[in-house]
Amino acid sequence: MRIKDGVMISVRNLKKRRGRTILTALGVAIGTAAIVSMLALGLGLQKNATESLGDFGDLSVLQVYPNWETVEPGESAQVTDEQILNLESIPGVQAVMPTIDYYGSTEIKMGRQYSDARIVGIDFSKAEAFGYVVAEGTLADGSFREVAVSYKFPDDFYEKTKTRPNRQERDDTGAQPEYREESVEFNYNLGRLPVVGKNLVLSQMQYLGEGEVKKKEYKVRVTGVFQEGVGEWGSTIYLPLELVKAMNDWNTGEGPKGRGVEEAQGYDNVRVKVANNDAVQQVVEGIRAQGLETWSPTDMLEELNQVFLIIQLILGGIGSVALLVATIGIVNTMTMSILERNKEIGVMKALGATIPNIKLMFLIESGVIGILGGLAGLASSYGVVALVNLVARNMMGDDLNSALAMIPVWLALAAMAFSLVIGIIAGLYPAGKAAKISPLEAIRNE
């Protein structure tokens, strides 16, 4: 018997028992829809979580810092210039930029306005590689007197107004008037001020005790304002590395070193720009091989993938229960079909049908049931996913990065292939049982 004949006979037999075929395929459809819908929900949640990592910054930018476990007591826990050169030699590294934070007390003044902005030192020659793009003005050239500021900086100015002491004369009763000490009032409602091209005065302050304050001033000019979302969060002034280093030295009382005295420069934080996201893991391994530590959003992404893999396995397991019941239904349907078709099987064998022919016929029937159920289940899954996304969009609005549930092409194809395989596996037992039927016994019993 040719395969074509086997297919025609199988389809004809399924049409004869249309009601039973539909009910059996419906079981497969429910199981397929359950698995696909739950996996679609897991994939959608994973995609939303992955896209939300963009809030943590560029995935190709790594934060590098010393390995605190390997730092000996008394040693400087900083990344040195020598280590920075080694970082630049790692394959896949596009640029390396150290940063220095200023931790001292500083008063920032622009005319009559004041700011409490954070001060950070960066290497302006590497700034563009790390996405420091200006929205207004131009990028500072790295000289001591040119600085750039964050997008929030122009919004965070305030004015100070001092109130004079009460100098009222005595009234007619001769009572001493209430004396009010001098106070300072703050006005934060200044709006967004123009800062490009303006001069800033940075006044460092050391509190020496007993009301004595030591000051040192730096006059700088703002050349540009970075785009929103670029750099550190909040109001920040970006100064050249050497200027912030000098400010820190003055603040700690170390002062500048004498001529001819070399000083090992160290940095609390170093950023590494990777050429592309595919090379991130390779660069991370290279950094750790040099005894340094690093963190990037990809570390969180790896943990999220593990969590969502477990979630998908759980959801898929729940859906598999329905598919297991459907598989048992196929076995039962095909077994009952054997009892009803004893004579037909006996006649086919008597006419020359071989055991593989009989098995093939039953496997085709069970496979067709699996395919029909898979198609119906997949169509139902698309409907369920559309409904879930509609409800989620109405409830969460713009807080949702992408669809809450999604069915990628590979999942749809896998669902169809899985339904076919389940149908064929479910038909193995009935096919084997049908192949063992004796043609003489079958004809005589009928």
C-alpha atoms as one frame of an Amber mdcrd trajectory, in Angstrom:
protein
   0.000   0.000   0.000   1.335   3.371  -0.971   1.589   6.239   1.520  -0.885
   8.216  -0.564  -3.437   5.403  -0.230  -2.825   5.221   3.499  -3.482   8.946
   3.859  -6.712   8.731   1.843  -7.986   5.791   3.904  -7.077   7.547   7.176
  -8.849  10.774   6.223 -11.932   8.803   5.088 -12.069   6.925   8.388 -11.805
  10.167  10.365 -14.682  11.676   8.358 -16.846   8.656   9.127 -16.377   9.330
  12.862 -16.494  13.129  12.592 -18.012  13.761  16.010 -15.455  11.629  17.833
 -12.625  13.153  15.795 -13.722  16.706  16.631 -14.025  15.973  20.357 -10.614
  14.294  20.438  -9.001  17.149  18.491 -10.690  19.596  20.881  -8.779  18.041
  23.759  -5.520  18.604  21.893  -6.600  22.161  21.107  -7.228  22.952  24.784
  -3.855  21.537  25.792  -2.024  23.392  23.011  -3.806  26.655  23.776  -2.957
  26.324  27.474   0.745  25.747  26.848   1.137  28.400  24.138  -0.826  31.046
  26.084   1.153  30.521  29.264   4.494  30.496  27.475   3.423  33.629  25.572
   2.720  35.325  28.897   6.137  34.309  30.235   7.899  35.548  27.097   6.029
  38.850  27.213   6.913  39.418  30.858  10.550  38.611  30.089  10.634  41.062
  27.170   9.097  43.823  29.292  11.627  43.217  32.055  14.501  43.176  29.556
  13.397  46.415  27.898  13.040  48.075  31.297  16.769  47.512  31.817  17.256
  50.443  29.453  16.382  52.622  32.450  19.587  51.452  34.095  21.721  52.724
  31.240  23.487  51.527  28.122  23.997  47.740  28.226  27.389  48.164  26.538
  28.770  50.431  29.303  30.377  48.614  32.235  31.175  50.066  35.647  34.600
  48.855  36.798  35.812  49.053  40.382  38.418  47.343  42.590  37.850  43.851
  43.903  37.418  44.655  47.579  38.129  41.052  48.625  41.660  41.191  47.232
  42.599  44.629  48.621  45.083  44.302  51.473  44.756  46.496  54.584  46.498
  49.808  54.003  46.412  49.497  50.210  44.547  51.999  48.061  41.240  50.556
  46.871  41.299  52.349  43.549  41.749  51.579  39.860  45.204  52.759  38.823
  46.429  54.255  35.549  48.304  51.040  34.798  45.112  49.023  35.173  43.301
  51.453  32.868  45.912  50.806  30.170  45.342  47.075  30.643  41.586  47.579
  30.305  42.074  49.386  26.992  43.939  46.360  25.635  41.053  43.927  26.209
  39.532  42.789  22.876  36.133  44.361  22.345  36.818  47.480  24.444  36.085
  50.699  22.554  37.005  53.260  25.227  37.863  53.547  28.928  36.961  56.637
  30.954  37.768  57.137  34.643  35.655  59.449  36.784  36.333  61.225  40.075
  33.687  62.414  42.514  34.197  65.464  44.685  33.027  64.820  48.230  33.827
  68.102  49.932  31.614  71.072  50.739  31.247  73.534  47.869  29.085  76.580
  47.241  28.181  76.986  43.556  27.183  80.478  42.466  26.051  81.968  39.156
  25.487  85.680  39.611  22.954  85.943  42.408  21.764  82.350  42.072  23.082
  79.303  43.922  23.128  75.578  43.250  23.833  72.417  45.247  24.826  70.375
  42.196  27.001  67.313  42.397  30.559  67.680  41.071  32.062  64.928  38.911
  35.334  64.823  37.034  35.432  63.130  33.621  37.802  62.823  30.680  36.145
  65.016  28.045  38.202  63.436  25.261  36.326  60.157  25.885  32.923  61.693
  26.626  31.372  61.251  23.172  32.190  57.530  23.122  30.067  57.152  26.254
  27.090  59.009  24.851  27.693  62.423  26.427  25.894  64.469  23.790  25.085
  68.138  24.352  21.588  69.538  23.841  22.744  73.161  24.142  26.121  74.732
  23.449  29.242  72.652  22.826  31.184  69.993  24.665  33.952  71.295  26.928
  37.454  70.862  25.513  38.943  69.604  28.785  40.691  72.828  29.802  40.599
  73.853  33.465  38.100  76.665  32.933  35.516  74.907  30.735  32.772  72.685
  32.155  29.578  70.984  31.032  26.430  70.414  33.060  23.618  67.866  33.183
  20.175  68.530  31.753  18.700  69.036  35.253  21.316  71.581  36.300  19.526
  74.728  34.959  16.376  73.755  36.909  17.945  73.553  40.374  18.991  77.121
  41.171  17.719  79.132  44.089  18.169  82.628  45.541  18.977  83.585  49.107
  17.488  86.651  50.775  18.717  87.787  54.172  16.271  89.513  56.531  17.652
  92.320  58.698  17.336  92.336  62.514  14.372  94.181  64.070  15.446  97.754
  64.959  12.094  99.163  66.172  12.149 101.920  68.776  10.486 101.482  72.155
   6.741 102.124  72.134   4.845 104.524  74.444   4.738 101.989  77.250   8.496
 101.809  77.291   8.511  98.034  76.736  11.493  96.495  74.984  10.470  95.448
  71.428  10.902  91.794  70.427  14.263  91.298  68.743  14.498  89.091  65.667
  17.861  87.689  64.608  19.025  87.816  61.013  17.640  84.904  58.952  17.900
  83.657  55.384  14.958  82.980  53.091  15.234  80.727  50.047  13.403  81.078
  46.753  13.404  77.921  44.630  10.850  79.056  42.055  13.293  80.400  39.510
  12.344  78.130  36.619  14.900  76.961  34.089  17.745  79.435  33.800  20.046
  79.949  30.772  23.492  78.659  31.717  25.443  78.213  28.459  28.227  80.782
  28.314  27.663  81.795  31.949  30.433  81.862  34.563  30.234  79.800  37.726
  32.123  80.362  40.956  32.935  77.168  42.858  33.819  78.017  46.443  35.419
  75.185  48.369  35.023  75.401  52.113  36.898  73.817  54.969  35.345  74.156
  58.415  38.247  74.510  60.825  36.185  74.827  63.993  35.090  77.705  66.209
  33.335  79.351  63.269  36.479  79.585  61.175  35.997  78.684  57.496  38.729
  78.399  54.906  37.726  79.032  51.292  39.176  78.546  47.852  37.454  79.660
  44.667  37.511  78.378  41.092  35.961  80.338  38.242  34.715  78.236  35.340
  32.517  78.756  32.274  29.638  76.509  31.147  30.093  75.511  27.504  27.217
  73.065  27.100  24.238  71.270  28.615  23.991  67.517  28.087  20.865  65.919
  26.690  18.219  64.654  29.074  19.043  61.194  30.402  22.775  61.521  29.693
  25.277  60.998  32.506  24.554  60.944  36.217  21.076  61.437  37.549  20.092
  64.851  38.869  21.892  68.190  38.878  25.579  67.671  38.072  28.571  69.757
  36.974  31.204  67.942  34.931  34.751  69.203  35.426  38.053  68.018  33.983
  39.634  65.157  35.926  42.667  67.155  36.987  40.562  69.979  38.394  38.498
  67.657  40.596  41.713  65.921  41.671  43.161  69.284  42.719  39.960  70.148
  44.586  40.066  66.839  46.467  43.734  67.357  47.340  43.004  70.808  48.759
  40.004  69.511  50.655  42.027  66.756  52.340  44.943  69.085  53.036  47.382
  67.128  50.885  47.981  69.986  48.485  49.819  69.719  45.183  52.919  67.550
  44.968  56.318  69.091  44.441  58.061  69.114  41.113  59.661  65.863  40.132
  57.514  63.880  42.546  55.445  61.280  40.734  52.100  60.362  42.202  50.142
  57.212  41.446  46.754  58.334  40.216  43.784  56.268  41.334  40.083  56.314
  40.514  37.092  55.116  42.469  35.092  54.394  39.360  36.010  53.593  35.763
  33.663  53.112  32.839  34.356  50.762  29.968  32.555  51.140  26.649  32.177
  47.846  24.775  32.096  47.934  20.976  28.796  45.986  20.828  26.450  44.080
  23.129  27.627  40.703  21.812  31.129  41.326  23.198  29.987  42.342  26.688
  30.442  38.926  28.289  33.915  38.536  26.784  34.966  41.944  28.121  33.509
  41.165  31.570  35.640  38.020  31.752  38.727  40.002  30.670  38.124  42.619
  33.377  37.746  40.020  36.115  40.838  38.220  34.881  42.795  41.395  35.765
  41.626  41.268  39.381  38.972  43.955  39.005  35.212  43.748  39.399  32.477
  45.037  37.137  28.743  45.412  36.948  26.426  46.123  34.078  22.704  45.701
  33.398  23.586  42.477  31.571  24.287  40.884  34.976  20.712  41.618  35.969
  19.543  40.403  32.563  21.208  37.035  33.152  19.486  36.691  36.524  16.153
  37.703  34.982  16.546  35.094  32.243  17.074  32.385  34.847  14.009  33.503
  36.787  11.818  33.641  33.688  13.097  30.256  32.521  11.762  28.796  35.766
   8.496  30.700  35.327   8.103  29.399  31.777   8.812  25.834  32.884   6.149
  26.138  35.579   3.605  27.662  33.205   4.435  25.104  30.515   4.085  22.299
  33.062   0.612  23.486  34.022  -0.445  23.549  30.373   1.111  20.117  29.795
  -1.414  18.564  32.157  -4.201  19.448  29.720  -2.147  18.111  26.823  -1.506
  14.857  28.697  -5.249  14.387  29.100  -5.670  15.059  25.361  -3.016  12.448
  24.557  -4.890   9.868  26.590  -8.016  10.867  24.658  -6.288  10.136  21.341
  -5.152   6.732  22.599  -8.678   5.926  23.724 -10.241   7.099  20.439  -7.819
   5.105  18.289  -8.196   2.002  20.466 -11.974   2.142  20.137 -11.506   2.561
  16.401  -9.624  -0.756  16.271 -12.524  -2.616  17.860 -14.909  -1.139  15.305
 -12.629  -1.885  12.336 -11.532  -5.469  12.993 -13.066  -6.729   9.742 -11.591
  -3.871   7.720  -8.121  -4.553   9.097  -8.507  -8.312   8.440  -9.570  -7.729
   4.847  -6.664  -5.340   4.260  -4.208  -7.901   5.555  -5.800 -10.623   3.471
  -5.403  -8.458   0.399  -1.693  -8.005   1.062  -1.394  -5.036   3.440   1.739
  -5.431   5.538   2.168  -4.709   9.239   4.014  -1.396   8.481   1.060  -0.422
   6.227  -1.431  -0.974   9.053   0.739   0.899  11.544   1.227   3.776   9.120
  -2.522   4.130   8.592  -3.221   4.475  12.312  -0.259   6.772  12.880  -1.500
   9.028  10.084  -4.945   9.168  11.678  -3.584  10.076  15.105  -1.185  12.585
  13.529  -4.037  14.291  11.662  -5.995  14.572  14.920  -2.917  16.168  16.528
  -2.511  18.642  13.645  -6.190  19.629  13.707  -6.059  20.133  17.465  -2.802
  22.087  17.174  -4.258  24.464  14.569  -7.374  25.087  16.649  -5.317  25.522
  19.816  -2.896  27.950  18.155  -5.774  30.042  16.791  -7.299  30.115  20.278
  -3.940  31.151  21.732  -3.781  34.209  19.479  -7.243  35.176  20.676  -6.290
  34.736  24.344  -3.066  36.720  23.885  -4.916  39.562  22.141  -7.431  39.705
  25.004  -4.688  39.687  27.665  -2.813  42.508  25.908  -5.987  44.558  25.532
  -6.808  44.276  29.239  -3.183  44.968  30.245  -3.002  48.033  27.992  -6.221
  49.443  29.447  -5.018  48.863  33.001  -1.337  49.846  32.736  -1.317  52.291
  29.822   2.106  53.727  28.972   3.738  51.909  31.922   3.811  48.805  29.742
   6.962  48.739  27.589   5.599  46.191  25.115   2.907  43.531  24.811   2.294
  41.646  28.059   1.993  38.381  26.143   3.517  37.528  22.785   3.673  34.533
  20.434   6.879  34.590  18.375   7.034  32.640  15.135   9.228  29.962  16.644
   6.640  29.293  19.378   3.831  28.920  16.822   5.898  26.493  14.727   6.978
  24.587  17.828   3.355  24.285  18.948   2.338  22.752  15.615   5.292  20.369
  15.573   4.608  19.382  19.182   0.934  18.696  18.431   1.928  16.466  15.519
   4.474  14.586  17.623   1.954  14.145  20.462  -0.584  12.766  17.980   1.929
  10.294  16.520   3.142   9.176  19.960  -0.447   8.681  21.110  -1.072   6.519
  18.041   1.861   4.142  18.616  -0.008   1.850  21.010  -3.210   1.571  18.896
  -1.129   1.087  15.738   0.837  -1.714  17.328  -2.343  -3.345  18.577  -3.976
  -3.097  15.137  -0.911  -4.634  13.483  -1.224  -7.735  15.683  -4.780  -8.536
  14.590  -4.988 -11.878  12.757  -6.847 -11.550   9.447  -8.551 -14.950   9.833
  -9.668 -14.223  13.385 -10.924 -10.775  12.410 -13.009 -12.089   9.464 -14.339
 -15.060  11.396 -15.368 -12.930  14.394 -17.236 -10.581  12.112
